[in-house]
Amino acid sequence: MDSIVAQNPDTISPMNQFLLSNFEAHIEGVILERGRECVFDRRVTDIEEVSPGEFTAVVGGIERYLVRVSLESDSANDALQRVTEVSCTCPYDFGPYCKHEVAVLLLLRERLPVISEDTKEAGRLSEVLSRLSRENMEEIILAHARSDRIFALGILAEYSDDPSKRINADLRASIRSELEQFINSWGLIEYGDAFAAAEVFDRLFDQMDSHLVRGAVRPAFDVTTVIIEEGALAITHTDDSAGTMGGVVSRAIEALHSIAETDIDDKLRNEIISYVENTLASDEFPDVADWQLDLWRVLTKVVRSTEQYHHLLGTLQDALPPEDTAHGFSRQYMREQLLVLMTQLMERFGEHDQAESMRQKNRHLTAFRDALISRAWNKGDYDRVIQLAEEGISHDSSLPGLLKKWRIRALEAYRATHRKEEAQKTARNLILEGDVEFLAQYRELVSADAWPSAREALIAEITTTHGRTPPVLPEILSLEELWSHLMELVEKEPRYITRYGNLLYSHFPDRVRAVWFSLMMREARASSNRRDYRHLAESVRRYADIVGNDAAEEVRDAILLEFPRRPAMRDELSRGARHSNRHRRG
């Protein structure tokens, strides 16, 4: 597991506490949207209540960050939750809250009993409306419909005896009319306006959800298809670098999945099949592999009859890109995923032999090989696991990620069958490729007497087969506590001092100070702006944590003596010194 980045996060002051039910009111729109994207991409994991009202969660991405949230319930109502503290270990400092914090708050609100102001207001409205006459109700609804076209169209779509196709046309016209305010003179929606433009669809999503809650699947389907088509069209003239408008389409396709899983009649089922097939065949629908695959998955969910099954199987077969690497990775990935869907369909409709034949025929593809290995492992057929993994090692030798995957599966099977020699070789190869986590397994596979020479041979091979020292070498030296070798390596390549200086300092204090001092002076000479100076100040702070504040002060003095006319550098170094002193007093 990747390590979680650690920082010293700020927290909410008592004046800034807010309700979980409407926390969005306190979040910048762009950050709120990015938080929603984190949730949509399922990047939030390990949510845990570590103590009453205290929650932690991990949010993944390029790095993994730890988010902490403290909630306090109202004394009169446990469901009225107030956010008293929220923090994240990410380095974001352009606003009070980051997208990781927003994502965790969104998920917590889904999982916890929360009474929002909207819920309380709805209760009061229900009480008032129950006392109104039919005429008063009609007057209120008509007045609102006259001022809100989307509301009016939603009423017509759900409750009219014979909904006209004109309703969808009017809905599209309303969307385009609202989007026009964001279109510039060149006919484009610029990056800065893309977020607000995407919010035009929010009310349509609310309407679609409202239809589904009341069991009105047909209107929900109509609204969802309008969102997909109009969102896809809007992307063609939007700078969607942040993926906001793309998120609209993805969210709508996900809603289509929900509709396909409900208990719908055959007529609507066939309409969904026809709609998805026409959309996939359309030249106007964006050539985005993930969207297309998601639509194919909708089809596999919605088919019920044998006739529909054979029709879809033939359609999938016709849609398969040719098996030719010249067509690029994206097309080959699409082919693989469509074959997986075909296999799943065959299993679902009882054609198990045909599905197995499909797996065997396509075991050169990652998804199929992985599935076959997992099945063989679960059966205890380790020889079959080894055969498939070794085939993968040979077939994917030029693809480091897959090569590692098959080697790991082979190593597991070698150990299960007590094939010590093959296991040693595989663990060693994994280490040589940079995976130091397999060092412990390699050591277990070598006798205690033979380990020192095996280790030296491993280190020698790493040293001689790489031009620049790979990160795996200092890791091995550290894990094996070969401090003299590690110190020599750090003196040769000072970039490693910031990672291993804390381990080496107790053994070689003078040598560590010399290397680190030289590195920071070199960094100072290469610095030329405020950002560089902050990084330099952080380096000095880390140095102070290991060797002490007096030694760090000597470094600051030496830097400022060499660069006396850089006030911004002096300012950042002074801040760093104050931070170190506060940290030590704390």
Buried (B, 14 or more C-beta within 10 A) or exposed (E): EEEBBEBEBEEBEEEEBBBBBEBBEBBBEBBBBBBBBBBBBEBBEEBEBEEEBEBBBBBBEEEBBBBBBBBBBEEEEEBBBBBBBBBBBBEBEEEBBBBBBBBBBBBBBEEBEBBBEEEEEEEEEEEEEEEEEEEEEEEEEEEEBEEEBBBBBBBBBBEEEEBEEEBBEBBBEBBBEBBEEBBEEEEBBEEEBBBBBBBBBEBBBEBBBBBBEEEBBBBBBBBBBBBBBBBBBBBEBBBBEBBBBBBBBBBBBEBBBBBBEEEBEEEBBBBBBEBBBEBBEEEEBBEBEBBBBBBBBBBBBBBEEEEBBEBBBEBBEEBBBEBEEEEEEEBBBBBBBBBBBBBEBBBEBEBEEBBBEBBEEBBEBBBBBBBBBEBBBEEEBBEBBBBBBBBBBEBBEEEEEBBBBBBBBBBBBBBBBEBEEBBBBBBBBBBBBBBBEBBEBBBEBBEEEEBEEBBEEBBEEBEEEEEEBBEBBBBBBBEBEBBEBBBBBBBEBBEBBBEBBBBBBEEBEEBBBBBBBEBBBEBBEEBEEEEBBBEBBBBBBBBBBBBBBEBBBEBBEBBBEEBEEBEEBBBBBEBBBEBBEEEEEE
